[in-house]
């Protein structure tokens, strides 16, 4: 029940429309990834003190197996 003129119009417009939708989805996905990266960077700058734990001592009462002191040989 559709005229040939209308079919021709739909065929001429559908592919550019689909291409535009795909490009917009790609741009949106890229922007979301960039925003997440920026958010992590800002969070790390504000709250992260360092990348390495320094001067960490266990607070438990029991001591682990200790290594004997090095033996010096006087030959």
C-alpha positions as CSV (number, residue, x, y, z in Angstrom):
1,X,0.0,0.0,0.0
2,X,3.0,2.3,-0.3
3,X,3.7,4.3,-3.4
4,X,6.9,3.9,-5.3
5,X,7.8,7.5,-4.6
6,X,7.6,6.9,-0.9
7,X,9.7,3.7,-1.1
8,X,12.3,5.5,-3.1
9,X,12.4,8.3,-0.4
10,X,12.8,5.8,2.4
11,X,15.6,3.9,0.6
12,X,17.4,7.2,0.0
13,X,17.1,8.3,3.6
14,X,17.5,5.1,5.7
15,X,21.3,4.5,5.1
16,X,22.4,8.1,6.0
17,X,20.2,8.0,9.0
18,X,21.6,4.6,10.2
19,X,25.2,5.9,9.6
20,X,24.4,9.0,11.7
21,X,23.0,6.9,14.5
22,X,26.1,4.6,14.5
23,X,28.5,7.6,14.5
24,X,26.6,9.3,17.3
25,X,26.7,6.1,19.4
26,X,30.5,5.8,18.8
27,X,31.0,9.4,19.8
28,X,28.8,9.0,22.9
29,X,30.7,5.8,23.9
30,X,34.1,7.6,23.4
31,X,32.9,10.5,25.6
32,X,31.7,8.2,28.4
33,X,35.1,6.4,28.4
34,X,36.9,9.8,28.5
35,X,34.6,11.0,31.4
36,X,35.3,7.8,33.4
37,X,39.1,8.3,32.9
38,X,38.8,11.9,34.0
39,X,36.8,10.9,37.0
40,X,39.4,8.3,38.1
41,X,42.2,10.8,37.5
42,X,40.6,13.5,39.7
43,X,39.7,10.9,42.4
44,X,43.3,9.6,42.5
45,X,44.7,13.1,42.7
46,X,42.5,14.0,45.6
47,X,42.5,10.8,47.7
48,X,45.4,8.7,46.7
49,X,48.4,9.4,48.9
50,X,50.9,7.1,47.3
51,X,51.3,4.1,45.2
52,X,53.4,2.2,47.8
53,X,52.7,1.3,51.4
54,X,55.5,2.5,53.6
55,X,56.3,1.6,57.3
56,X,53.6,-1.0,57.6
57,X,53.8,-3.2,60.7
58,X,51.3,-5.9,61.7
59,X,49.5,-5.2,64.9
60,X,48.7,-8.8,65.7
61,X,49.9,-10.2,69.0
62,X,51.6,-13.3,67.7
63,X,54.9,-13.0,66.0
64,X,55.7,-14.9,62.8
65,X,58.7,-17.1,62.3
66,X,61.7,-14.9,62.6
67,X,64.9,-15.4,60.7
68,X,68.0,-16.0,62.6
69,X,70.6,-13.2,62.7
70,X,73.3,-13.6,60.0
71,X,76.4,-15.4,61.2
72,X,79.6,-13.7,60.5
73,X,82.6,-15.9,59.9
74,X,86.0,-14.7,61.0
75,X,88.4,-16.8,59.1
